[in-house]
């Protein structure tokens, strides 16, 4: 799945009040910290991963947690 498609799905799940979180996700894909899932995720799986990410301030640690949820094969 192209990153642009994944980001569009994520944008629908991140509330407007969480723009800093969304910006951190976009930045992390840009610098390679995050990678798209190796296998497609359902909207439910993606929603759970995003909800977990939104519980904390955007940080390298929370990006790592999100990365492991998106692609468990990625050693973050």
C-alpha positions in Angstrom: 0.0 0.0 0.0 1.4 3.4 -0.9 2.3 5.6 2.1 -0.1 8.3 0.7 -3.0 5.8 1.0 -2.0 4.8 4.5 -1.6 8.4 5.6 -5.1 9.2 4.2 -6.5 6.3 6.4 -4.5 7.5 9.4 -5.7 11.1 8.9 -9.3 9.9 9.2 -8.5 8.3 12.5 -6.5 11.1 14.1 -8.8 13.9 15.4 -8.1 17.4 14.3 -7.0 18.2 17.9 -4.3 15.6 17.5 -2.5 17.4 14.6 0.8 17.2 16.4 0.5 13.5 16.5 -0.4 13.3 12.8 2.5 15.6 11.9 4.9 13.3 13.9 3.5 10.3 12.0 4.1 12.0 8.6 7.6 13.1 9.7 8.5 9.6 10.9 7.4 8.1 7.5 9.5 10.7 5.8 12.7 10.0 7.7 12.2 6.2 7.7 11.4 5.7 11.4 8.0 4.3 10.4 7.4 1.9 7.5 4.1 0.8 6.0 2.8 -2.5 7.3 4.2 -5.6 5.6 0.7 -7.0 5.4 -2.5 -4.9 5.0 -4.2 -3.9 8.3 -7.9 -3.7 8.7 -9.3 -0.3 9.7 -10.0 -1.8 13.2 -6.4 -2.8 13.6 -5.1 0.5 12.4 -7.6 2.4 14.7 -6.4 0.4 17.7 -2.7 1.2 16.8 -3.5 4.9 16.4 -5.6 5.1 19.6 -2.6 3.6 21.5 -0.3 6.2 19.9 -2.6 9.1 20.7 -2.5 8.2 24.5 1.0 9.7 24.8 2.8 12.8 23.6 4.4 12.2 20.2 7.9 11.0 20.9 10.4 8.6 19.5 9.2 6.1 22.1 5.5 6.4 21.0 6.5 6.3 17.4 8.4 3.1 18.1 5.3 1.6 19.7 3.3 2.6 16.6 5.9 1.3 14.3 5.8 -2.1 16.0 2.1 -2.2 15.7 2.2 -1.2 12.0 5.0 -3.6 11.1 6.0 -6.2 13.8 9.0 -7.2 11.7 10.6 -3.7 12.0 13.1 -3.6 14.9 12.3 -0.1 16.4 
